[in-house]
Amino acid sequence: MITAERYHDISCGHRVVGHEGKCRFLHGHNYRIHFEIQAESLDTVGRVIDFSVIKEKLCMWLEEHYDHKFLIWQEDPLLKDLQKIADESLVIVPYNPTAENIAKYLVEVIGPQQLKDTACRLIRCKVEETQKCSATYTI
């Protein structure tokens, strides 16, 4: 199997509801998010997908929707209070925003949506919160 991979860096805030340590507080990361794309066969040029298409479809989606925003779970008890003071910067997500859940959402929801007009699919996403800590979701 041949795949194509591209990563993108964003800055984004979150908090993890129910976390027993510091991650329960409002904080942020300089995330590095890796996308791995697969196709049934190479195109006529010999590519899985052009890297610029990964940038256009997935990296720019991150820029528009998550970069310099704050991810907050729709079930977070702080949601209503934060909406009063920072509504414009909030991204309300249907998951507790752990690196694992972000990776899973990007593969299962955003990948199919953004790549629907291509012959490719997002099969793996790695979300690095720091250089030492990451989570990966693979189909």
Secondary structure, 3 states (H helix, E strand, C coil): CCEEEEEEEEEEEECCCCCCCHHHCCEEEEEEEEEEEEECCCCCCCCCCCHHHHHHHHHHHHHHHCCCEEEEECCCCCHHHHHHHHHHHEEEECCCCCHHHHHHHHHHHHHHHHCCCCCEEEEEEEEECCCCCEEEEEC
